Amino acid sequence: MVKLVIFDWDGTLFDSIDKICSCMLQAAEHAMAPKREFHDIQNIIGLSLDVGIKAVWPELPVDTLDKIKMHYKRLYVRADQTPPLAYDGMSELLEQLKKQGMLLAVATGKTRRGLDRIMSLTQTGHYFAATRCADEALSKPHPMMLEQILAELNVLPEEAMMIGDTEYDLNMAKAAGVASIGVSYGAHDKKRLASCQPQTVVDNLYQLASILGK
């Protein structure tokens, strides 16, 4: 029986993919890094910032990677002053799960500062019993975030479900012994998600609500 549902944030609950990719590409320009494409950035959404930047520019020295990171943080904070759009059905889903008595949590590639800021802007913090960020644990797909959440809430792995839009989310869940469901509207496509052997892959949050409401 599922007692705890853990959500990724970007690309799962909120549509922030375009903002992330645009800010990262601008940051690279400011740092005079080699040109990359939108899909190169989309591919690493969900990883911690340091890990993601190094994955996109593995050939660059540390000081240039640090410049990209610095510019990205500045640009993203400036772009993030208005709330991102929630995916259709997000509020209804969270309300439904809370009414069912489900514990809810977030495991995200955002920093703590970034998550707290956006939770304040979107007024969603009250839904979640626990949250873990990329600067508080090892980067996805390492299971540390989920292990910490499970320990904090005293929930067994078999009593939890991870919801995410990337292979990093689903492989993190697998490593933690937690079941998962992929969402196909985010950063990674349906075929890529299915290869990680989630319980299923859904195309929208209404489908997810139907599954979790059973």
Phi, psi and omega in degrees: 000132181279124177252338187225129174246123182250126183252140158290167182254287183292125179085356179242307177260324184232144184272082182245012185296313180300319181296315180298312182295316180298315181294323180292319179294322176295320179298320179297321177298315180298325181274000181057040177274160177303146183294138173232167182255166181307315185292335177295322179283318179303326182297331186256005176298131183112333175282160173296157188300313181299314181294317181295314180298317180295327179292327180280323181236065184295341184273352187273150176288164185300321183294325177287321176299320178295325178294317177301314180300315181299311181294321180298313181301316181296313182293321183290320178299318179297320181284342189262018181280345174250140183300140174289162177284130173285146174293148182308129176091000184297308182298318180297320179296311182296320177297317180299313182294322177296320179294331177284354181084016181282139168282141179236146180213168178231135171233111192227155173282356177290160169282165177300317180299317181293318180294315179300320180297313185285329174295324177293316180297322184266354180054048182245356186301329184292345180286335196251128180281338180204150176218146174226141185238169187293337179267011179242358183200173174293151183296146167307145009270013174301141186280004188304317180303312182292320178299320179293318179296315179300316180294317181298320185264001178057049180241138178283153178306321182287353178260007185240160177221131178258134178242124181203165184253004181229161176296334179295320177296312186288323177288328172300314179299315180300317181294333180269358183075026182252137176293158182217160172227131177267152174243129192273355186268002185261226189283323184249146186281171188298318181297317180295319178295316182299329180294344179271002176061049172288171176300319175194172173236128181251158183261349178198170185284341176291321175297319179296318179300322180295319180290313184285344180276354182286000000 
